[in-house]
């Protein structure tokens, strides 16, 4: 009967079972935490996606109700249409 460590190691090569040369010089520390991959959670993804869409819609609504009309409103000031004229009110003399 042979000990476990004395058996020849065979590769999983589909073309043949040639012995492999394995020399393990690395040591594993049992204190290192083992990282397991996270499971995908499709329900959480959908909830976060809906929340993001609502947040983006709220931001766009606020923009179009506050900033956009001021930026693209037709100007009624005649001084602002002249080249070099300022839209600021002129000071009293």
C-alpha positions in Angstrom: 0.0 0.0 0.0 1.4 3.4 -0.9 1.1 6.7 0.9 -1.1 9.4 -0.7 1.8 11.8 -1.5 3.9 9.2 -3.3 1.5 8.5 -6.2 2.4 9.8 -9.6 0.3 12.7 -10.8 -1.3 12.4 -14.2 -2.4 15.4 -16.3 -5.9 15.8 -17.6 -4.5 16.2 -21.1 -7.1 14.6 -23.5 -4.3 13.4 -25.8 -2.6 11.2 -23.3 -1.9 10.8 -19.7 1.6 12.0 -19.4 3.0 12.6 -15.9 3.1 16.2 -14.9 6.0 17.9 -13.2 4.4 19.7 -10.3 6.5 21.5 -7.8 4.6 23.5 -5.3 6.7 26.1 -3.7 3.9 28.4 -2.6 2.3 27.9 0.7 -1.2 28.8 1.5 -2.0 30.6 4.7 -5.2 29.4 6.3 -5.7 32.9 7.8 -6.3 34.5 4.4 -10.0 35.0 3.8 -11.6 33.1 0.9 -13.4 35.4 -1.4 -16.6 34.0 -2.9 -18.2 35.8 -5.9 -21.4 37.7 -5.3 -24.7 36.2 -6.6 -26.5 38.3 -9.2 -29.7 39.8 -7.8 -32.0 40.7 -10.7 -34.8 42.0 -8.5 -32.4 44.5 -6.8 -31.1 45.5 -10.2 -34.6 46.3 -11.4 -35.5 48.3 -8.3 -32.3 50.3 -8.6 -32.9 50.9 -12.3 -36.4 52.2 -11.7 -35.1 54.4 -8.9 -32.4 55.8 -11.2 -35.0 56.5 -13.9 -37.3 58.3 -11.5 -34.3 60.4 -10.2 -33.2 61.2 -13.8 -36.7 62.2 -14.7 -37.0 64.5 -11.7 -33.7 66.2 -12.6 -34.8 66.7 -16.2 -38.2 68.1 -15.1 -36.5 70.6 -12.8 -34.2 71.6 -15.5 -36.8 72.2 -18.1 -39.1 74.1 -15.7 -36.4 76.4 -14.3 -33.3 76.9 -16.5 -34.4 76.1 -20.0 -37.2 78.7 -20.3 -34.8 81.5 -19.1 -32.1 80.5 -21.5 -34.3 80.3 -24.6 -36.9 83.0 -23.9 -37.2 85.6 -26.7 -35.6 88.8 -25.6 -37.8 91.9 -25.7 -35.0 94.4 -24.8 -34.0 96.3 -27.9 -30.7 97.3 -26.4 -29.7 93.7 -26.2 -30.0 93.3 -29.9 -27.6 96.0 -30.9 -24.0 94.9 -31.3 -21.9 96.0 -28.3 -24.9 97.0 -26.2 -25.3 95.7 -22.7 -28.5 94.2 -21.3 -27.8 95.8 -18.0 -29.8 98.9 -17.1 -28.0 102.1 -17.6 -27.0 104.3 -14.6 -28.9 107.6 -13.9 -27.0 110.7 -15.0 
